[in-house]
Amino acid sequence: MELRATYRLQLGGGLDFARVGELVPYLRDLGISHLYLSPSLQAGAGSTHGYDVVDPTRVSAELGGELGLRELADAGLGIVLDVVPTT
């Protein structure tokens, strides 16, 4: 898929993968080709920002988990993930 335009979404609180999926038709109509999502990996319990990743091999359960991310990926827009490495 050709990258034409990205739209950044800060995930968390009331914006999970399922809710983003509901926005896909509108964003596609705007000409967006890819979603830029952050953060998406499993953060610490009670995290207010999601960047304190505790398991970089797991998609955030609070956002819908791997299944939710896969369903969003199948909705028709490309996905760019913002990954912050931890030590």
Buried (B, 14 or more C-beta within 10 A) or exposed (E): EEEEEBBEBEBBEEBBBEBBBEBBEEBEEEEBBBBBBBBBBBBEEEBEEBBBBEEEEEBBEBBBBEEBBEEBBEBEBBBBEBEEEEE
